[in-house]
Amino acid sequence: MKKSVRIFWRLFFIGMGLFIAILLMANFGVFGKMPSIEELENPTIAQASEVFASDGTLMGKYYLPSGNRSIVKYKEISPNVINALVATEDKRFYEHSGIDIKGTLRAVIYGGSAGGGSTITQQLALALFNERARNPVKRVIQKVKEWIIAVKLERNFTKEEILALYLNAVPYPDNVFGIRNAAKTFFQKEPGQLSVDEAALLVGTINGPGVFNPRRNPKASMDRRNLVLGRMAENGNITAAEAGNLQAKPITLNYKKPTEDLGYAPYFREILREELKKLLKDISKPDGSSYSIYNDGLKIYTTINPVMQIYAEEAVAKQAPQLYKNVIRQGFVKNGSVWKKHENVLEAAMKNSERWRNLADDGLSDKEIKATFLKKHR
């Protein structure tokens, strides 16, 4: 055997040995804790807690932005969403066992310019257990851990369960998490009701929720939606003619961002929030950790009668305008002196408003935003 050939095979087997050693070390937690089988079988996705009235009506939720999720099952998601996701993110999803060797080699050879090597299962592993490392060395180690977790996920879940977990876990534009909240926010629909072009738009935003936000960047969002529709046609989910017709359609949103102020009895829910925090101090999970009203998806049932609550809120809505008229007739309100020595309160109220946040997102300066509050609005 020639010397060059011996050197090649020696380097090859040394490399293989190092790779296997790194895999084993990552699996046994040398590079940081790995999730157990129990944790993989019960993945932790932050989920909003829901408050129900006495008749089972959903009154509202408690959540942090990343925890405002409503988990849905695979059968509750439109096939259009599933087809768009697989065609765009991982067209060999049903063929591999967590790692797509072809995709990985392609990403290495072309440096990612011909598409990434991460499968949907690997992306789920990252979404569930990690934040993407920025350091190149740490990112390589993290990638190895993703491979191991992806293989374990494939062994413990069906393909359908993995797709549902992924769509429930990932973020969408405007800090919306989970496919159900995304469908409700942008189209006022359940995930099972999304049309082909709506599904393509939402799936397209997963790759860059800020860049492809249809509300703030409609041109980029439409281009991305059309790319997804094109890939769906290539994958055989729709015909080329159908893709062309849908690509010509403008984006039509029915946008309404969910907030904690929506729903029945917001003041009652605010008092209830503090009571729950006290109550949960004395209750622990089976593993001994504490419950969180913002992340643990609790179901909270109250004695509020929604019919009586509606009557009460209607009575307030009817009487409040008259009280308002009485207030604004007073001189110190009409001339604005009511705010003298309290300008900081007024300023804080402006900056905490939805209007201020939206205009700041649109790039207006503080001075320009403040000027809009001096104009009369209905």
Secondary structure, 3 states (H helix, E strand, C coil): CCHHHHHHHHHHHHHHHHHHHHHHHHHCCCCCCCCCHHHHHCCCCCECEEEECCCCCEEEEECCHHHCCCCCCHHHCCHHHHHHHHHHHCCCCCCCCCCCHHHHHHHHHHCCCCCCCCCHHHHHHHHHHCCCCCCHHHHHHHHHHHHHHHHHHHHHCCHHHHHHHHHHHCEECCCEECHHHHHHHHHCCCHHHCCHHHHHHHHHHHCCCCCCCCCCCHHHHHHHHHHHHHHHHHCCCCCHHHHHHHHCCCCCCCCCCCCCCCCCCHHHHHHHHHHHHHHHCCCECCCCCECCCCCECCEEECCCCHHHHHHHHHHHHHHHHHHHHHHHCCHHHHCCHHHCCCHHHHHHHHHCCHHHHHHHHCCCCHHHHHHHCCCCCC
